[in-house]
């Protein structure tokens, strides 16, 4: 029963709620978040292309070539400074959104692999939620494991060389 409700909600991109006003508010924010996600994903594809880079070089070249016509004035410089500042400011949010989504997807995929592999330590799931001290201890543990494996490998190589 619950799976059917959740499945239907996923198709509608909303979760069921007893409070219709709260549901409408959630629907609005979900729609905004979904639209931004689509916009950020599409923008990252377009603005990360070679054509976007060529376009940016073209804009800079046109700006540079128009310098003598405007006597390299403060206004002429202000145009490119303002334009690049605005573009940079907006791109930070687009890039951060796509990076957050990619990181979350990668973590979920790795978590699924850890859960699926028999003998894997399930406590490694959600490592990103550990404190820095816990991560440091885990890193030291893996360093010891790696050093032991390297030592065993060098011992095996020595035995093979004797044969």
N, CA, C and O of each residue as an XYZ file, in Angstrom:
652
protein
N       0.824     -1.188      0.000
C       0.000      0.000      0.000
C       0.867      1.251      0.000
O       0.676      2.137     -0.833
N       1.836      1.334      0.942
C       2.714      2.500      1.053
C       3.550      2.668     -0.208
O       3.763      3.792     -0.662
N       4.027      1.559     -0.782
C       4.831      1.629     -1.993
C       4.025      2.225     -3.148
O       4.553      3.003     -3.942
N       2.743      1.856     -3.236
C       1.897      2.414     -4.294
C       1.716      3.916     -4.120
O       1.750      4.663     -5.098
N       1.525      4.360     -2.888
C       1.347      5.791     -2.618
C       2.623      6.545     -2.953
O       2.577      7.601     -3.584
N       3.768      6.004     -2.530
C       5.042      6.654     -2.805
C       5.326      6.639     -4.306
O       5.803      7.634     -4.853
N       5.040      5.524     -4.977
C       5.243      5.451     -6.426
C       4.402      6.467     -7.172
O       4.889      7.135     -8.084
N       3.135      6.585     -6.784
C       2.259      7.584     -7.408
C       2.753      8.987     -7.111
O       2.679      9.868     -7.967
N       3.257      9.203     -5.898
C       3.763     10.524     -5.525
C       5.003     10.865     -6.334
O       5.193     12.016     -6.728
N       5.844      9.877     -6.582
C       7.051     10.137     -7.372
C       6.688     10.517     -8.795
O       7.348     11.365     -9.395
N       5.649      9.905     -9.344
C       5.203     10.269    -10.692
C       4.700     11.705    -10.719
O       4.923     12.436    -11.684
N       4.010     12.105     -9.632
C       3.498     13.475     -9.546
C       4.566     14.429     -9.053
O       4.374     15.645     -9.094
N       5.703     13.893     -8.582
C       6.787     14.653     -7.972
C       6.349     15.360     -6.697
O       6.883     16.415     -6.354
N       5.402     14.794     -6.009
C       4.960     15.320     -4.723
C       4.761     14.160     -3.782
O       4.539     13.029     -4.212
N       4.840     14.438     -2.508
C       4.557     13.430     -1.509
C       3.156     13.687     -0.965
O       2.752     14.842     -0.837
N       2.411     12.639     -0.644
C       1.058     12.838     -0.127
C       1.104     13.554      1.207
O       2.032     13.371      1.995
N       0.110     14.357      1.448
C       0.039     15.096      2.694
C      -1.417     15.275      3.077
O      -2.286     15.416      2.217
N      -1.676     15.268      4.376
C      -3.038     15.482      4.848
C      -3.408     16.952      4.799
O      -4.589     17.290      4.720
N      -2.433     17.817      4.845
C      -2.670     19.255      4.848
C      -2.507     19.770      3.428
O      -1.383     19.832      2.930
N      -3.601     20.145      2.757
C      -3.529     20.540      1.352
C      -2.752     21.833      1.165
O      -2.065     21.978      0.154
N      -2.829     22.786      2.101
C      -2.069     24.038      1.980
C      -0.579     23.738      2.051
O       0.208     24.294      1.285
N      -0.195     22.867      2.963
C       1.203     22.483      3.085
C       1.649     21.744      1.826
O       2.773     21.931      1.361
N       0.782     20.917      1.283
C       1.084     20.184      0.063
C       1.298     21.133     -1.107
O       2.225     20.953     -1.897
N       0.434     22.153     -1.218
C       0.591     23.113     -2.307
C       1.887     23.891     -2.161
O       2.569     24.156     -3.151
N       2.234     24.261     -0.920
C       3.483     24.979     -0.681
C       4.660     24.098     -1.055
O       5.606     24.554     -1.698
N       4.601     22.848     -0.657
C       5.673     21.909     -0.982
C       5.747     21.709     -2.482
O       6.837     21.640     -3.050
N       4.594     21.615     -3.126
C       4.576     21.456     -4.567
C       5.248     22.638     -5.250
O       6.002     22.456     -6.206
N       4.982     23.844     -4.768
C       5.585     25.039     -5.360
C       7.099     24.988     -5.239
O       7.810     25.228     -6.215
N       7.603     24.673     -4.034
C       9.048     24.629     -3.831
C       9.681     23.470     -4.594
O      10.800     23.592     -5.092
N       8.983     22.366     -4.686
C       9.483     21.235     -5.478
C       9.579     21.614     -6.952
O      10.556     21.290     -7.627
N       8.552     22.305     -7.439
C       8.578     22.735     -8.838
C       9.714     23.722     -9.090
O      10.405     23.631    -10.105
N       9.905     24.657     -8.175
C      10.994     25.633     -8.323
C      12.336     24.908     -8.313
O      13.198     25.174     -9.151
N      12.508     23.993     -7.361
C      13.760     23.252     -7.264
C      13.994     22.415     -8.522
O      15.116     22.363     -9.027
N      12.946     21.758     -9.033
C      13.080     20.962    -10.252
C      13.426     21.830    -11.457
O      14.271     21.462    -12.272
N      12.779     22.969    -11.563
C      13.072     23.862    -12.688
C      14.496     24.381    -12.613
O      15.192     24.451    -13.626
N      14.931     24.744    -11.414
C      16.306     25.206    -11.271
C      17.284     24.098    -11.604
O      18.303     24.346    -12.249
N      16.988     22.873    -11.171
C      17.855     21.738    -11.470
C      17.978     21.538    -12.975
O      19.079     21.348    -13.492
N      16.847     21.582    -13.680
C      16.878     21.436    -15.136
C      17.644     22.581    -15.779
O      18.457     22.368    -16.678
N      17.379     23.804    -15.309
C      18.071     24.972    -15.842
C      19.579     24.870    -15.595
O      20.373     25.130    -16.499
N      19.975     24.496    -14.379
C      21.395     24.386    -14.044
C      22.067     23.292    -14.866
O      23.187     23.471    -15.346
N      21.386     22.159    -15.030
C      21.956     21.059    -15.810
C      22.145     21.465    -17.272
O      23.199     21.233    -17.864
N      21.115     22.067    -17.837
C      21.193     22.485    -19.244
C      22.235     23.591    -19.419
O      22.997     23.587    -20.386
N      22.264     24.540    -18.475
C      23.252     25.620    -18.548
C      24.669     25.068    -18.472
O      25.554     25.514    -19.201
N      24.883     24.096    -17.587
C      26.211     23.493    -17.457
C      26.622     22.809    -18.757
O      27.784     22.876    -19.158
N      25.671     22.154    -19.413
C      25.977     21.513    -20.698
C      26.347     22.543    -21.748
O      27.342     22.389    -22.456
N      25.540     23.600    -21.848
C      25.751     24.611    -22.882
C      26.993     25.444    -22.590
O      27.844     25.624    -23.462
N      27.098     25.951    -21.359
C      28.194     26.849    -21.022
C      29.521     26.121    -20.852
O      30.577     26.754    -20.845
N      29.478     24.822    -20.719
C      30.702     24.042    -20.631
C      31.179     23.530    -21.976
O      32.110     22.728    -22.042
N      30.552     23.983    -23.041
C      30.902     23.491    -24.375
C      32.003     24.344    -25.002
O      32.297     25.448    -24.542
N      32.590     23.815    -26.043
C      33.616     24.555    -26.784
C      33.015     25.794    -27.435
O      33.684     26.820    -27.557
N      31.756     25.702    -27.852
C      31.110     26.852    -28.493
C      30.952     28.016    -27.522
O      31.108     29.173    -27.913
N      30.649     27.727    -26.285
C      30.527     28.789    -25.280
C      31.882     29.453    -25.057
O      31.964     30.671    -24.900
N      32.930     28.659    -25.043
C      34.281     29.206    -24.878
C      34.644     30.091    -26.062
O      35.200     31.175    -25.887
N      34.330     29.628    -27.259
C      34.597     30.435    -28.460
C      33.786     31.723    -28.415
O      34.287     32.789    -28.773
N      32.540     31.627    -27.976
C      31.703     32.824    -27.840
C      32.298     33.822    -26.858
O      32.292     35.026    -27.114
N      32.815     33.327    -25.734
C      33.432     34.199    -24.739
C      34.671     34.880    -25.311
O      34.891     36.070    -25.086
N      35.469     34.133    -26.042
C      36.655     34.732    -26.683
C      36.227     35.782    -27.696
O      36.855     36.837    -27.795
N      35.165     35.508    -28.451
C      34.656     36.473    -29.427
C      34.210     37.765    -28.734
O      34.531     38.860    -29.196
N      33.478     37.639    -27.634
C      33.021     38.822    -26.893
C      34.220     39.639    -26.399
O      34.223     40.866    -26.498
N      35.217     38.965    -25.877
C      36.406     39.669    -25.386
C      37.143     40.340    -26.545
O      37.627     41.464    -26.410
N      37.227     39.648    -27.684
C      37.894     40.238    -28.854
C      37.150     41.478    -29.335
O      37.772     42.495    -29.643
N      35.828     41.401    -29.401
C      35.032     42.568    -29.827
C      35.228     43.702    -28.833
O      35.409     44.856    -29.223
N      35.190     43.372    -27.556
C      35.399     44.402    -26.532
C      36.777     45.037    -26.698
O      36.908     46.260    -26.657
N      37.799     44.214    -26.886
C      39.160     44.738    -27.053
C      39.306     45.598    -28.302
O      39.979     46.629    -28.282
N      38.670     45.166    -29.389
C      38.771     45.923    -30.648
C      38.006     47.241    -30.594
O      38.339     48.180    -31.318
N      36.996     47.320    -29.756
C      36.234     48.575    -29.646
C      36.916     49.577    -28.714
O      36.476     50.722    -28.611
N      37.965     49.164    -28.047
C      38.681     50.056    -27.127
C      39.111     51.370    -27.753
O      38.832     52.429    -27.191
N      39.785     51.338    -28.905
C      40.215     52.611    -29.515
C      39.032     53.526    -29.863
O      39.148     54.748    -29.773
N      37.901     52.939    -30.258
C      36.736     53.767    -30.607
C      36.193     54.498    -29.386
O      35.634     55.588    -29.511
N      36.356     53.902    -28.203
C      35.872     54.530    -26.970
C      37.016     55.149    -26.159
O      36.843     55.510    -24.995
N      38.193     55.265    -26.800
C      39.378     55.863    -26.183
C      39.744     55.179    -24.865
O      40.228     55.813    -23.928
N      39.497     53.869    -24.822
C      39.822     53.052    -23.640
C      39.329     53.722    -22.356
O      40.035     53.763    -21.349
N      38.119     54.238    -22.415
C      37.545     55.011    -21.299
C      37.210     54.120    -20.110
O      37.222     52.892    -20.191
N      36.910     54.793    -19.004
C      36.494     54.065    -17.799
C      35.201     53.294    -18.039
O      35.043     52.176    -17.548
N      34.283     53.883    -18.787
C      33.013     53.216    -19.094
C      33.263     51.954    -19.905
O      32.647     50.917    -19.663
N      34.163     52.048    -20.861
C      34.515     50.895    -21.697
C      35.053     49.766    -20.820
O      34.694     48.607    -21.027
N      35.901     50.081    -19.852
C      36.442     49.079    -18.941
C      35.369     48.563    -17.980
O      35.332     47.379    -17.644
N      34.503     49.475    -17.548
C      33.449     49.098    -16.614
C      32.487     48.086    -17.225
O      31.963     47.226    -16.518
N      32.252     48.179    -18.513
C      31.342     47.247    -19.193
C      31.838     45.812    -19.045
O      31.071     44.933    -18.651
N      33.104     45.565    -19.354
C      33.612     44.192    -19.276
C      33.737     43.734    -17.828
O      33.481     42.570    -17.517
N      34.134     44.653    -16.935
C      34.262     44.283    -15.525
C      32.908     43.907    -14.924
O      32.794     42.916    -14.202
N      31.900     44.694    -15.223
C      30.568     44.411    -14.700
C      30.016     43.121    -15.291
O      29.459     42.287    -14.578
N      30.175     42.970    -16.583
C      29.677     41.764    -17.257
C      30.322     40.497    -16.711
O      29.630     39.519    -16.428
N      31.634     40.512    -16.564
C      32.310     39.313    -16.063
C      31.968     39.047    -14.600
O      31.871     37.890    -14.189
N      31.784     40.096    -13.817
C      31.411     39.921    -12.412
C      30.038     39.272    -12.303
O      29.853     38.345    -11.515
N      29.089     39.743    -13.075
C      27.731     39.187    -13.030
C      27.725     37.733    -13.492
O      27.107     36.876    -12.860
N      28.412     37.462    -14.592
C      28.464     36.089    -15.115
C      29.134     35.165    -14.104
O      28.651     34.057    -13.873
N      30.225     35.596    -13.505
C      30.926     34.778    -12.513
C      30.041     34.498    -11.309
O      29.974     33.367    -10.829
N      29.362     35.530    -10.825
C      28.482     35.377     -9.674
C      27.393     34.345     -9.951
O      27.135     33.480     -9.113
N      26.760     34.425    -11.101
C      25.692     33.482    -11.431
C      26.228     32.073    -11.688
O      25.593     31.086    -11.317
N      27.383     31.985    -12.316
C      27.956     30.673    -12.624
C      28.331     29.909    -11.360
O      28.290     28.679    -11.351
N      28.695     30.613    -10.300
C      29.027     29.944     -9.045
C      27.853     29.093     -8.578
O      28.046     27.952     -8.158
N      26.646     29.631     -8.648
C      25.466     28.891     -8.199
C      25.146     27.723     -9.126
O      24.771     26.646     -8.662
N      25.291     27.930    -10.424
C      25.025     26.844    -11.366
C      26.024     25.705    -11.195
O      25.653     24.532    -11.172
N      27.283     26.068    -11.078
C      28.321     25.045    -10.920
C      28.143     24.307     -9.595
O      28.256     23.082     -9.546
N      27.866     25.042     -8.531
C      27.692     24.411     -7.224
C      26.511     23.447     -7.236
O      26.585     22.364     -6.655
N      25.428     23.834     -7.894
C      24.262     22.958     -7.978
C      24.604     21.663     -8.698
O      24.270     20.580     -8.217
N      25.262     21.761     -9.836
C      25.591     20.544    -10.584
C      26.620     19.706     -9.835
O      26.541     18.477     -9.862
N      27.582     20.338     -9.169
C      28.568     19.590     -8.390
C      27.905     18.862     -7.218
O      28.232     17.709     -6.940
N      26.982     19.526     -6.536
C      26.281     18.886     -5.420
C      25.494     17.671     -5.891
O      25.517     16.622     -5.248
N      24.798     17.815     -7.015
C      24.015     16.696     -7.545
C      24.925     15.559     -7.980
O      24.636     14.396     -7.697
N      26.018     15.875     -8.662
C      26.944     14.834     -9.104
C      27.564     14.109     -7.911
O      27.685     12.884     -7.921
N      27.957     14.863     -6.884
C      28.551     14.248     -5.698
C      27.534     13.348     -4.996
O      27.866     12.239     -4.578
N      26.306     13.826     -4.869
C      25.269     13.023     -4.211
C      25.002     11.743     -5.002
O      24.877     10.669     -4.412
N      24.914     11.844     -6.318
C      24.689     10.661     -7.153
C      25.857      9.679     -7.025
O      25.648      8.468     -6.949
N      27.073     10.200     -7.002
C      28.251      9.334     -6.873
C      28.250      8.633     -5.513
O      28.557      7.444     -5.433
N      27.914      9.347     -4.461
C      27.843      8.736     -3.133
C      26.782      7.643     -3.090
O      27.011      6.581     -2.511
N      25.642      7.887     -3.688
C      24.583      6.878     -3.691
C      25.009      5.634     -4.471
O      24.723      4.511     -4.058
N      25.686      5.834     -5.589
C      26.166      4.691     -6.374
C      27.199      3.887     -5.580
O      27.157      2.657     -5.555
N      28.119      4.594     -4.940
C      29.124      3.896     -4.145
C      28.494      3.193     -2.950
O      28.887      2.078     -2.607
N      27.520      3.837     -2.315
C      26.816      3.202     -1.202
C      26.141      1.914     -1.655
O      26.170      0.907     -0.948
N      25.538      1.950     -2.827
C      24.877      0.752     -3.352
C      25.898     -0.351     -3.626
O      25.626     -1.519     -3.350
N      27.058     -0.003     -4.160
C      28.104     -1.003     -4.395
C      28.591     -1.604     -3.083
O      28.798     -2.814     -2.989
N      28.774     -0.764     -2.076
C      29.214     -1.269     -0.769
C      28.186     -2.224     -0.201
O      28.540     -3.278      0.329
N      26.910     -1.865     -0.306
C      25.852     -2.737      0.223
C      25.762     -4.045     -0.551
O      25.425     -5.081      0.022
N      26.058     -4.010     -1.840
C      25.884     -5.184     -2.697
C      27.030     -6.182     -2.582
O      26.845     -7.371     -2.844
N      28.202     -5.715     -2.196
C      29.373     -6.593     -2.146
C      29.411     -7.303     -0.805
O      29.450     -6.676      0.254
N      29.398     -8.638     -0.876
C      29.432     -9.425      0.340
C      30.817     -9.278      0.962
O      31.827     -9.381      0.266
N      30.861     -9.044      2.245
C      32.128     -8.883      2.947
C      32.573     -7.432      3.057
O      33.499     -7.122      3.805
N      31.931     -6.558      2.331
C      32.272     -5.142      2.434
C      31.758     -4.603      3.760
O      30.750     -5.069      4.290
N      32.459     -3.626      4.276
C      32.043     -3.029      5.552
C      30.947     -2.007      5.298
O      31.190     -0.946      4.723
N      29.751     -2.337      5.731
C      28.616     -1.435      5.523
C      28.754     -0.132      6.298
O      28.048      0.832      6.003
N      29.643     -0.081      7.277
C      29.821      1.167      8.013
C      30.518      2.215      7.149
O      30.580      3.384      7.531
N      31.047      1.811      5.980
C      31.661      2.769      5.069
C      30.617      3.553      4.277
O      30.942      4.537      3.613
N      29.372      3.114      4.351
C      28.292      3.856      3.707
C      28.140      5.175      4.454
O      28.225      5.208      5.682
N      27.922      6.229      3.741
C      27.745      7.580      4.313
C      29.005      8.097      4.994
O      28.915      8.755      6.030
N      30.159      7.818      4.442
C      31.407      8.346      4.996
C      31.421      9.869      5.016
O      32.038     10.481      5.888
N      30.739     10.475      4.053
C      30.754     11.937      3.961
C      30.127     12.601      5.182
O      30.277     13.806      5.379
N      29.432     11.828      5.993
C      28.789     12.392      7.184
C      29.656     12.262      8.430
O      29.264     12.727      9.501
N      30.830     11.638      8.311
C      31.711     11.477      9.461
C      32.427     12.793      9.767
O      32.562     13.663      8.906
N      32.880     12.915     11.012
C      33.657     14.095     11.394
C      35.062     13.982     10.794
O      35.460     12.923     10.308
N      35.794     15.083     10.837
C      37.156     15.074     10.309
C      38.054     14.113     11.083
O      38.906     13.446     10.496
N      37.864     14.042     12.404
C      38.660     13.121     13.217
C      38.366     11.666     12.855
O      39.282     10.848     12.762
N      37.082     11.345     12.650
C      36.714      9.979     12.270
C      37.281      9.626     10.899
O      37.749      8.507     10.688
N      37.240     10.565      9.978
C      37.819     10.326      8.650
C      39.326     10.127      8.737
O      39.881      9.279      8.038
N      39.993     10.901      9.589
C      41.439     10.777      9.762
C      41.791      9.402     10.313
O      42.738      8.773      9.841
N      41.034      8.923     11.314
C      41.282      7.581     11.864
C      41.062      6.504     10.803
O      41.840      5.554     10.711
N      40.020      6.649     10.014
C      39.741      5.680      8.957
C      40.850      5.706      7.898
O      41.254      4.662      7.387
N      41.329      6.896      7.581
C      42.424      7.029      6.617
C      43.679      6.334      7.138
O      44.373      5.655      6.382
N      43.971      6.503      8.424
C      45.126      5.840      9.022
C      44.964      4.328      8.989
O      45.931      3.601      8.763
N      43.743      3.855      9.215
C      43.465      2.418      9.163
C      43.724      1.894      7.745
O      44.353      0.850      7.578
N      43.246      2.606      6.732
C      43.467      2.173      5.347
C      44.949      2.260      4.972
O      45.432      1.449      4.182
N      45.661      3.213      5.518
C      47.101      3.313      5.258
C      47.807      2.081      5.805
O      48.678      1.516      5.144
N      47.426      1.656      7.033
C      48.020      0.446      7.603
C      47.701     -0.780      6.738
O      48.574     -1.612      6.490
N      46.453     -0.886      6.283
C      46.055     -2.022      5.438
C      46.862     -2.003      4.141
O      47.349     -3.040      3.690
N      46.999     -0.823      3.546
C      47.742     -0.687      2.295
C      49.215     -1.052      2.497
O      49.810     -1.719      1.650
N      49.802     -0.619      3.610
C      51.206     -0.931      3.892
C      51.407     -2.426      4.098
O      52.387     -2.993      3.615
N      50.475     -3.075      4.820
C      50.555     -4.528      5.015
C      50.463     -5.256      3.676
O      51.199     -6.211      3.429
N      49.549     -4.797      2.813
C      49.401     -5.433      1.499
C      50.664     -5.255      0.676
O      51.086     -6.186     -0.010
N      51.267     -4.095      0.729
C      52.510     -3.848     -0.021
C      53.640     -4.709      0.521
O      54.464     -5.211     -0.243
N      53.682     -4.881      1.843
C      54.711     -5.712      2.461
C      54.536     -7.168      2.032
O      55.511     -7.839      1.690
N      53.283     -7.659      2.049
C      53.013     -9.040      1.620
C      53.384     -9.231      0.154
O      53.934    -10.264     -0.228
N      53.079     -8.225     -0.661
C      53.386     -8.318     -2.086
C      54.893     -8.378     -2.314
O      55.363     -9.145     -3.154
N      55.650     -7.576     -1.574
C      57.107     -7.601     -1.742
C      57.684     -8.922     -1.249
O      58.650     -9.423     -1.825
N      57.106     -9.500     -0.185
C      57.534    -10.815      0.296
C      57.245    -11.882     -0.741
O      58.065    -12.775     -0.953
N      56.089    -11.804     -1.395
C      55.717    -12.792     -2.435
C      56.645    -12.638     -3.641
O      57.034    -13.635     -4.250
N      57.001    -11.410     -3.988
C      57.923    -11.178     -5.103
C      59.287    -11.763     -4.794
O      59.950    -12.307     -5.678
N      59.710    -11.656     -3.541
C      61.008    -12.202     -3.133
C      60.997    -13.718     -3.232
O      61.982    -14.314     -3.668
N      59.896    -14.352     -2.834
C      59.764    -15.813     -2.922
C      59.767    -16.245     -4.375
O      60.403    -17.244     -4.714
N      59.078    -15.527     -5.239
C      59.030    -15.876     -6.663
C      60.397    -15.739     -7.299
O      60.745    -16.530     -8.176
N      61.192    -14.745     -6.878
C      62.533    -14.547     -7.415
C      63.470    -15.676     -7.040
O      64.384    -16.009     -7.794
N      63.240    -16.283     -5.840
C      64.065    -17.396     -5.389
C      63.796    -18.647     -6.201
O      64.681    -19.486     -6.374
N      62.553    -18.776     -6.709
C      62.191    -19.988     -7.461
C      62.754    -19.883     -8.803
O      62.580    -20.789     -9.619
